[in-house]
Amino acid sequence: MNAAADDWRRMAQERFLPPGTALTRRPYEPSRPHWEHDHCVFCFIKFEKSTRPSQGRATLTEGYTTTNAHANGADYYWVCPTCVVDFAAELGWVISG
């Protein structure tokens, strides 16, 4: 499913996730020692290693992330499963996992 042209989640993410970007599904792991969470670069849902509720908001413990092939490396950008379904075909990402 493609998102509408005026979808609120569109913020020029194709600048850093261009066509051909490899995304792989995996459990969330912080990419930096001092980080405890990340957010989907489209809808901002939080990714955490823990399944505990985060101040009453939804959190995910796995999603799609960049690989070592990306200029910024593995686990740098995270995309939730819903946003992958909505944007992967349009943006031409290579999905695995």
Secondary structure by P-SEA (a helix, b strand, c coil): ccccccccccccccccccccbbbbbccccccccccccccccccccbbbccccccccbbbbcbbbbbccccccccccccccaaaaaaccccccccccc
